[in-house]
Amino acid sequence: MYDALQAELQTDGQAQAIRAQLTASTAPAGWALVDDMLLFQGRLFVPDDSALWPELLRDAHEAGHEGAQKTLHRLRATFYNTYSHRFVRDFICSLLCLPEKQNRAPAPSRPSPAAASPS
């Protein structure tokens, strides 16, 4: 996963802009470049459109299946993205909301007690 992230950071526009700021010493406080990895406050930067998001979100969630806040906390312990809360929210909703939408067919109606008893 780290090799894939490192490769993405070489071509990603967001990452290139941050690298340019670091080179010009104009990057906001907290940013660093270590072994070709961008770090913000010691956490690995993952670009918005990274192909790794599904895997990162799944791994963070499957570590405990404890909902959005704990998934976000686990993810943010290692990775950084300004919109990580949105990615986690959307991921958790996709797990919880999708089955709900698929099961929205009306429940089969029960026969009324009068109709069920023979006359």
Order of alpha helices (4+ residues) and beta strands (2+ residues): alpha-alpha-beta-beta-beta-alpha-alpha-beta-alpha-alpha
